[in-house]
């Protein structure tokens, strides 16, 4: 990597550690687009979950800005994200479904083309992601997308989300609840009883930081949201 590339990567990393989201976003916009995308990708694999989430959130903002100027360049970045989730890529795809959810939530034009692919990562008959930890990212990415476009949750994906409420992994249970809640499709009478009293604590990304939430508290917050059904 050229010296200026290493310096820029270090700069991006320092920005992602900023305490204030607005300040960080302003600083990221000052980095040339052709450099920023690659460096944000590199932080998808960061050992810090917080930095990973911040980089995927920043990627959503970056690609939506790119799409406003050049839709084809935005498609190229999104296809690269999808390639990272392909077995043939040789990688695992850390951060990719989270970033995809961010991008599609902000770019309706891209969502028309690619939302079905995002949903297919949950579908055993589609592009199902088998990696247990990566499934968390898929659930988070879908939940992020549904927060902006709740009407796009179809019955098949809804059923799969409800299935994840039975997961042994509390993070998956919480992320599935978040997705259903964001789509206004949570029904207390359809969830297992133990979810309602689940005292497991999970870190939730709030756009720039983590907040700790108890699953039972999340259930109560979901109940107050009206369903489209």
C-alpha positions as CSV (number, residue, x, y, z in Angstrom):
1,X,0.0,0.0,0.0
2,X,1.3,3.4,-0.9
3,X,2.3,5.7,2.0
4,X,-0.6,8.1,1.3
5,X,-2.9,5.1,1.3
6,X,-1.7,4.1,4.8
7,X,-2.0,7.6,6.0
8,X,-5.6,7.9,4.7
9,X,-6.6,4.6,6.2
10,X,-5.2,5.8,9.6
11,X,-7.1,9.0,9.2
12,X,-10.4,7.2,8.4
13,X,-9.8,5.0,11.5
14,X,-9.3,8.0,13.7
15,X,-12.4,9.6,12.4
16,X,-14.4,6.4,13.1
17,X,-13.3,6.7,16.7
18,X,-14.7,10.2,17.0
19,X,-17.2,10.5,19.9
20,X,-19.6,12.7,17.8
21,X,-21.3,11.3,14.7
22,X,-21.9,14.7,13.0
23,X,-18.2,15.6,13.4
24,X,-17.1,12.3,12.1
25,X,-19.4,12.5,9.0
26,X,-18.2,16.0,8.2
27,X,-14.6,14.8,8.3
28,X,-15.3,11.8,6.2
29,X,-16.8,13.9,3.5
30,X,-13.5,15.7,3.1
31,X,-11.8,12.5,2.0
32,X,-11.8,11.9,-1.8
33,X,-14.5,9.4,-2.8
34,X,-12.1,7.1,-4.7
35,X,-10.1,6.6,-1.4
36,X,-12.9,6.5,1.1
37,X,-14.8,3.5,-0.2
38,X,-11.9,1.1,0.0
39,X,-10.9,2.3,3.5
40,X,-14.4,1.9,4.8
41,X,-14.5,-1.6,3.5
42,X,-11.3,-2.4,5.4
43,X,-12.9,-1.5,8.7
44,X,-15.8,-3.9,8.1
45,X,-13.5,-6.6,9.6
46,X,-12.3,-4.5,12.5
47,X,-11.9,-6.4,15.8
48,X,-14.0,-3.6,17.4
49,X,-17.7,-4.2,16.8
50,X,-18.4,-0.5,17.3
51,X,-15.9,0.5,14.6
52,X,-17.3,-2.1,12.3
53,X,-20.9,-0.8,12.8
54,X,-19.7,2.8,12.4
55,X,-17.9,1.9,9.1
56,X,-21.0,0.2,7.7
57,X,-23.2,3.2,8.7
58,X,-20.7,5.6,7.1
59,X,-20.7,3.4,3.9
60,X,-24.5,3.8,3.7
61,X,-24.1,7.6,3.7
62,X,-21.2,7.5,1.3
63,X,-23.0,5.3,-1.3
64,X,-26.2,7.3,-1.0
65,X,-24.2,10.4,-1.8
66,X,-22.5,8.7,-4.7
67,X,-25.8,7.5,-6.0
68,X,-27.1,11.1,-6.2
69,X,-24.2,11.9,-8.5
70,X,-23.5,8.7,-10.3
71,X,-25.9,5.7,-9.9
72,X,-23.7,3.3,-11.7
73,X,-20.8,3.9,-9.4
74,X,-23.1,3.3,-6.5
75,X,-24.2,0.0,-8.1
76,X,-20.6,-1.1,-8.4
77,X,-19.9,-0.5,-4.7
78,X,-23.1,-2.4,-3.8
79,X,-22.1,-5.3,-6.1
80,X,-18.7,-5.4,-4.4
81,X,-20.5,-5.7,-1.0
82,X,-22.7,-8.6,-2.4
83,X,-19.6,-10.3,-3.8
84,X,-18.1,-10.3,-0.3
85,X,-21.1,-12.4,0.7
86,X,-20.5,-14.9,-2.1
87,X,-18.7,-18.1,-1.2
88,X,-16.5,-17.7,-4.3
89,X,-15.1,-14.5,-2.9
90,X,-13.0,-16.5,-0.4
91,X,-14.0,-14.2,2.5
92,X,-16.7,-14.2,5.1
93,X,-18.3,-10.9,4.4
94,X,-18.1,-9.3,7.8
95,X,-20.2,-6.0,7.9
96,X,-21.5,-6.5,4.4
97,X,-25.2,-7.2,5.1
98,X,-25.2,-4.4,7.7
99,X,-23.8,-2.0,5.0
100,X,-26.3,-3.3,2.4
101,X,-29.2,-2.5,4.7
102,X,-27.9,1.0,5.4
103,X,-27.4,1.7,1.6
104,X,-30.8,0.4,0.5
105,X,-32.6,2.2,3.4
106,X,-31.1,5.5,2.0
107,X,-31.4,4.8,-1.7
108,X,-34.9,3.9,-2.9
109,X,-33.6,3.5,-6.5
110,X,-31.1,0.9,-5.5
111,X,-33.6,-0.8,-3.1
112,X,-35.9,-1.5,-6.1
113,X,-33.1,-3.5,-7.7
114,X,-31.5,-5.2,-4.7
115,X,-33.8,-5.5,-1.8
116,X,-34.9,-9.0,-2.8
117,X,-31.3,-10.1,-2.6
118,X,-30.9,-8.7,0.9
119,X,-34.1,-10.6,1.9
120,X,-32.8,-13.8,0.2
121,X,-29.9,-14.1,2.6
122,X,-32.4,-15.4,5.2
123,X,-34.1,-17.8,2.7
124,X,-32.9,-21.4,2.6
125,X,-34.3,-21.5,-0.9
126,X,-32.4,-18.4,-1.9
127,X,-28.9,-17.0,-1.1
128,X,-29.1,-18.3,2.4
129,X,-26.1,-17.3,4.7
130,X,-25.1,-20.3,6.7
131,X,-22.4,-18.7,8.8
132,X,-23.9,-18.4,12.3
133,X,-22.3,-15.1,13.2
134,X,-22.9,-13.6,9.8
135,X,-26.6,-14.3,10.2
136,X,-26.6,-11.6,12.9
137,X,-25.5,-9.1,10.3
138,X,-28.2,-10.2,7.9
139,X,-30.9,-9.7,10.5
140,X,-29.5,-6.3,11.4
141,X,-29.3,-5.2,7.8
142,X,-32.9,-6.3,7.1
143,X,-34.0,-4.5,10.2
144,X,-32.3,-1.3,9.1
145,X,-33.9,-1.5,5.7
146,X,-37.3,-2.1,7.1
147,X,-37.1,0.8,9.4
148,X,-37.1,3.0,6.3
149,X,-39.4,0.8,4.2
150,X,-41.7,-1.2,6.5
151,X,-44.2,-1.9,3.8
152,X,-41.6,-4.0,2.0
153,X,-41.7,-6.9,4.5
154,X,-43.3,-9.8,2.7
155,X,-45.0,-12.8,4.3
156,X,-42.1,-15.2,3.6
157,X,-39.5,-12.9,5.2
158,X,-41.8,-12.2,8.1
159,X,-42.2,-15.9,8.8
160,X,-38.4,-16.4,8.7
161,X,-37.9,-13.5,11.2
162,X,-40.4,-15.1,13.6
163,X,-38.4,-18.3,13.3
164,X,-35.3,-16.5,14.6
165,X,-37.2,-15.6,17.8
166,X,-36.5,-19.2,18.7
167,X,-32.8,-18.9,18.2
168,X,-30.4,-19.9,21.0
169,X,-28.5,-16.8,20.2
170,X,-29.9,-13.8,22.2
171,X,-28.4,-11.4,19.6
172,X,-30.4,-13.0,16.8
173,X,-33.5,-13.0,18.9
174,X,-33.1,-9.3,19.6
175,X,-32.2,-8.4,16.0
176,X,-35.2,-10.4,14.7
177,X,-37.5,-8.5,17.1
178,X,-36.0,-5.2,15.9
179,X,-36.7,-6.1,12.3
180,X,-40.3,-7.1,13.0
181,X,-40.8,-4.0,15.1
182,X,-39.3,-1.7,12.5
183,X,-41.8,-3.2,9.9
184,X,-44.7,-2.7,12.4
185,X,-45.3,-6.5,12.1
186,X,-44.7,-7.6,15.7
187,X,-47.5,-9.5,17.4
188,X,-47.0,-10.5,21.0
189,X,-49.4,-13.4,20.7
190,X,-47.2,-15.0,18.0
191,X,-43.9,-15.0,20.0
192,X,-42.8,-17.7,22.4
193,X,-43.6,-16.9,26.1
194,X,-39.9,-16.9,27.1
195,X,-39.2,-14.0,24.8
196,X,-41.7,-11.8,26.7
197,X,-39.7,-12.5,29.9
198,X,-36.3,-12.8,28.3
199,X,-33.8,-10.9,30.5
200,X,-30.8,-11.3,28.1
201,X,-29.0,-8.1,27.5
202,X,-27.8,-7.2,24.0
203,X,-25.7,-4.3,22.6
204,X,-27.8,-2.2,20.1
205,X,-26.1,0.2,17.6
206,X,-28.0,3.5,17.7
207,X,-26.4,5.1,14.7
208,X,-23.0,5.8,16.3
209,X,-22.8,4.1,19.7
210,X,-23.9,1.0,21.4
211,X,-26.8,1.0,24.0
212,X,-27.5,-2.0,26.1
213,X,-31.1,-3.3,25.9
214,X,-32.9,-6.2,27.6
215,X,-34.9,-8.3,25.2
216,X,-38.0,-8.2,27.5
217,X,-37.8,-4.4,27.4
218,X,-37.5,-4.6,23.6
219,X,-40.7,-6.7,23.5
220,X,-42.6,-4.1,25.5
221,X,-41.4,-1.3,23.1
222,X,-42.5,-3.4,20.1
223,X,-46.0,-3.8,21.5
224,X,-46.6,-0.1,21.2
225,X,-46.0,0.0,17.4
226,X,-49.0,-0.4,15.2
227,X,-48.9,-3.2,12.6
228,X,-49.7,-2.7,8.9
229,X,-51.5,-6.0,8.9
